[in-house]
Amino acid sequence: MELDSLSYDYTGNQLDVVNDLVEATDISNDFEDNDSFLSQGEYGYDNNGNMFWDENKSIDNISYNHLNLPEIIDIIGKGRISYLYDVAGNKLRMEVFDESNNLLKKLSYIGSFVYDMQNELDYIISDEGRILPDGNNFKYEYNLKDHLGNTRLVFEENNSVPVILQNAAYYPFGMEIEGLSSNNTDPENRFMYNGKELQDDLDLNWHDYGARFYDAQLGRFHTQDAYAEKYVFMSPYQYAANNPINLIDVNGDSIWFSTQYNDKNELVGITMNVTGKIIDMSGNGVDMNHALGEIKNMVESSYKGSTSDGVSFKTNFNFSVAKTLDDVKDNDHLIVLSEFNYYVEDDFPGVTNEMGGMVSFVDADYFTGPYDKYFGEEGERTSAHEVGHWFALHHQTDPNNLMTQGKARNRGNKINGEQLKTIHDNRGLLNSGGAVNKSTGLPNEGAAKPYMTLRQIWKRQKKRSIPIIPKGY
């Protein structure tokens, strides 16, 4: 049976009309084309770029909070859905009402704990599945996931025998394939595709990704990516760079991983994707495009190979040049080319603010003039070394290793298999450093604050008064 044959019309990068060339089916999650053909289109957007009405889903209005998260969704002929969040955008409550304002459903969220309409514990969410109250005890449901973190099977143990409660097959953009999927969980488990909660009440059929809600029927978000300026080559409404087979939505993180599995469900490949900015604060006239190209080549050639357990590993390094600090966003990973004054006994050409951090400083002199000619790869090697601290790697003593301190002329550029495995094992820490524009920067010797801000450094660079780097960096 043919399901959907959709054509999309846009106004700018905003979806305006969707037409389905296939007749409507009775499949529950099929896209329904209302054939509205309104002069103003089928979708409307507010001044923040949030979709606030959808003619095809009969959504009359969506009101958003200050974080561009939906608070009230009014659906003609069905009712409304109401959401409550804390100040950081964490969902605290979801309520569903019919057209007569009767409360049909309520779920309350306190971290991993979910409570029902009677304010009794419904279940506890974990990375491995769910924990459900069972009288005075608890019972456990376990998830089997694919390479993208999609739950494919949910099972429980019954006298040491696994009993399948739920199974799911997905179209590439996340819609479940009816006939190949079933669900016998009670209460219903809705954390399936990407492990995100499906909002299927009143036939909304959106997935809650935390920062935004995703529409798997259309393969797009209906609010803009908060970090869209980092990905100017993509629509701010796209999902997974339009490559859902290999990628998932990264929730704005600057370092993320895609993985590949064989037909035995064994991990065989890891791709690390790194995005961010590079900026010259030295005033030395560095050819930034050339410097960026050299750093990219060094990072991608060094952080590749096989992990210690035989998994193929490669890196995509996608940085762009920032002309001023206004081009640098709080969530950006950042390489700063700067001028250094050193302790004579240390002579360090680079520094990173913290393990798992987001900012690295590299001596700009190694990218210009006689330094560049004499020291060769020092600038790009130092940059790739400091980037390693973003990946939670520590210093080494092996002279062939990139994470060993020293000049490029007598140090290697290799990352070994154990280090590659460490990077992937510590993937949850890799975006945990301080925000770029707030309190990160070069160590400030003797000052009340341990770090100078980037804007303070910018002012000192112009005066050629640079803070000294203490030992240990």
DABEL-V16133 format. One record per run of one state. SS is the DSSP state (helix for helix, strand for strand, loop for the rest). FROM is the first residue (numbers start at 1). LEN is the number of residues. If there is no record, write none. Layout:
BEGIN
<<SS | FROM | LEN> <SS | FROM | LEN>>
END
This chain:
BEGIN
<<loop | 1 | 5> <strand | 6 | 6> <loop | 12 | 2> <strand | 14 | 7> <loop | 21 | 22> <strand | 43 | 3> <loop | 46 | 5> <strand | 51 | 4> <loop | 55 | 4> <strand | 59 | 6> <loop | 65 | 5> <strand | 70 | 6> <loop | 76 | 3> <strand | 79 | 7> <loop | 86 | 5> <strand | 91 | 7> <loop | 98 | 5> <strand | 103 | 8> <loop | 111 | 2> <strand | 113 | 3> <loop | 116 | 5> <strand | 121 | 6> <loop | 127 | 2> <strand | 129 | 6> <loop | 135 | 2> <strand | 137 | 9> <loop | 146 | 5> <strand | 151 | 8> <loop | 159 | 2> <strand | 161 | 7> <loop | 168 | 2> <strand | 170 | 1> <loop | 171 | 5> <strand | 176 | 1> <loop | 177 | 5> <strand | 182 | 2> <loop | 184 | 7> <strand | 191 | 1> <loop | 192 | 1> <helix | 193 | 3> <loop | 196 | 1> <strand | 197 | 3> <loop | 200 | 1> <helix | 201 | 3> <loop | 204 | 2> <strand | 206 | 3> <loop | 209 | 4> <strand | 213 | 3> <loop | 216 | 4> <strand | 220 | 2> <loop | 222 | 6> <helix | 228 | 3> <loop | 231 | 7> <strand | 238 | 1> <loop | 239 | 1> <helix | 240 | 3> <loop | 243 | 12> <strand | 255 | 7> <loop | 262 | 5> <strand | 267 | 14> <loop | 281 | 7> <helix | 288 | 15> <loop | 303 | 2> <strand | 305 | 2> <loop | 307 | 5> <strand | 312 | 11> <loop | 323 | 2> <helix | 325 | 3> <loop | 328 | 5> <strand | 333 | 6> <loop | 339 | 2> <strand | 341 | 1> <loop | 342 | 8> <strand | 350 | 3> <loop | 353 | 6> <strand | 359 | 5> <helix | 364 | 4> <loop | 368 | 1> <helix | 369 | 7> <loop | 376 | 2> <helix | 378 | 13> <loop | 391 | 5> <strand | 396 | 1> <loop | 397 | 4> <strand | 401 | 1> <loop | 402 | 2> <strand | 404 | 1> <loop | 405 | 3> <helix | 408 | 3> <loop | 411 | 3> <strand | 414 | 1> <loop | 415 | 2> <helix | 417 | 9> <loop | 426 | 1> <helix | 427 | 3> <loop | 430 | 13> <strand | 443 | 1> <loop | 444 | 7> <strand | 451 | 1> <loop | 452 | 2> <helix | 454 | 10> <loop | 464 | 4> <strand | 468 | 1> <loop | 469 | 5>>
END
